Amino acid sequence: MTVSPDAKPKLPRGVRLTHNEAQGGWVLLAPERVFKADPTAVEIIKRCDGNATFGQIVDDLAKTYNAPRERITADVAAMLTMLVEKQMMEL
Amino acid sequence: MMDATPQRAPRPLGLLAELTHRCPLGCPYCSNPLALEGRSDELDTASWVRVFKEAAALGVLQVHLSGGEPGARRDLVEITKAAHDASLYTNLITSAVGITAATLDKLSDAGLDHVQISIQDSAAESADHIAGYRGAYARKQALAAQVTRLGIPLTVNAVMHRANIEHVDAMVTLALELGAKRVEIAHVQYYGWALKNRAQLMPTRAQVEHAVQVVEALRKQHHGRIVIDAVVPDYYARFPKACVGGWGRRSLNVTPSGKVLPCHAAESIAELTFWNVREHSLADIWDNSPAFMAFRGTDWMQEPCRSCPKAKEDFGGCRCQAFALTGDARATDPVCHLSPRHALVGELAEQRADLAYDYRR
């Protein structure tokens, strides 16, 4: 799956990113499912607000972390694709 | 023997909040205990608000608002909002009878994340007969439609037993029609009312094997449209289930009156005593109460569990089932083919009888 630069990813209703101290950090919650979100995933998912486009999210991350755009594009696309397959992200 | 550095108990992920045992339905496989708690013993709103805050601090991420029928509580919206405000993921587990359209709107506004509706069968007459409630099937369809209209993700919980196991295909089709993104094919587990009705509910081995094949085919057929989760009926299994993911490891259950249990059937184990949220904090109960300590980890195990390579995978199976079938809560779950009592399970499964259901009342 390729992600269009104009896609505006967002978490569907029923999927939430939340922080829990006792569980040691950020988790992505869905019906009967819990995924620990590593720092990279958190930074990506936090930006998926339904307003920002895939292109803008990549630009922002590349700038924030001073990282090559190609690598960020690949990483974000891979994560979004994985979440879409699990019905935990909408494009 | 004590470890030199005692390990902290693992943190729970889920809390089953049994808000009430009251329910208009009479399903003969109800997971509530045979001795139901009455309305006058139920925790008040403020107690549930406190329990949810304590749960989140303890590590709980998801709360399952259940019963009985949670819609029987007049303060369900307040309770749901309190769970949401505590940053818990809120899942409403309902029969759909007792949740009006207006209530669902309010629950949605309160932050409800997910709804699970049980269905008894794929056709109205049979479904209502199993539920012991005329008109239940139609009300489930109406509520499901409203859940999906509001955009709340819906799971259909299809409880399977001898009377409907051959309709598994139709039940998945129904779940799709209702707009569910997920369906649980939940074969009856024999505790509480289901144990009482075992002879009436138990499918044959051939029925179970066929149903497992049908589910596999349906998974492929509907891939990407609906997630099909199946709970396998364990009387016909060779290995036991890792019940609740291990005793006192991942989840806890608060009864309507505030007793805290490691699983919903734990009260059936005669030797256990349970602490109550009226007297103890949830963290204290999780870490220190005798009922949670009783079968946590592997130290309590006997052979063949103790030296079994799967001891930390299935934790010896289900303690309630071991107690119910052998009288010893420390025994290997007799579902396991390594249990010296395994033959008993096969004998019990053969004791089928087409009697009237003994409805939960």
Boltz contact constraints between the chains, C-beta under 6 A:
constraints:
  - contact:
      token1: [A, 13]
      token2: [B, 151]
      max_distance: 6.0
  - contact:
      token1: [A, 14]
      token2: [B, 113]
      max_distance: 6.0
  - contact:
      token1: [A, 14]
      token2: [B, 114]
      max_distance: 6.0
  - contact:
      token1: [A, 14]
      token2: [B, 153]
      max_distance: 6.0
  - contact:
      token1: [A, 18]
      token2: [B, 87]
      max_distance: 6.0
  - contact:
      token1: [A, 20]
      token2: [B, 61]
      max_distance: 6.0
  - contact:
      token1: [A, 22]
      token2: [B, 11]
      max_distance: 6.0
  - contact:
      token1: [A, 22]
      token2: [B, 58]
      max_distance: 6.0
  - contact:
      token1: [A, 22]
      token2: [B, 59]
      max_distance: 6.0
  - contact:
      token1: [A, 23]
      token2: [B, 59]
      max_distance: 6.0
  - contact:
      token1: [A, 27]
      token2: [B, 61]
      max_distance: 6.0
  - contact:
      token1: [A, 29]
      token2: [B, 61]
      max_distance: 6.0
  - contact:
      token1: [A, 29]
      token2: [B, 89]
      max_distance: 6.0
  - contact:
      token1: [A, 31]
      token2: [B, 114]
      max_distance: 6.0
  - contact:
      token1: [A, 31]
      token2: [B, 153]
      max_distance: 6.0
  - contact:
      token1: [A, 31]
      token2: [B, 155]
      max_distance: 6.0
  - contact:
      token1: [A, 31]
      token2: [B, 182]
      max_distance: 6.0
  - contact:
      token1: [A, 34]
      token2: [B, 13]
      max_distance: 6.0
  - contact:
      token1: [A, 34]
      token2: [B, 61]
      max_distance: 6.0
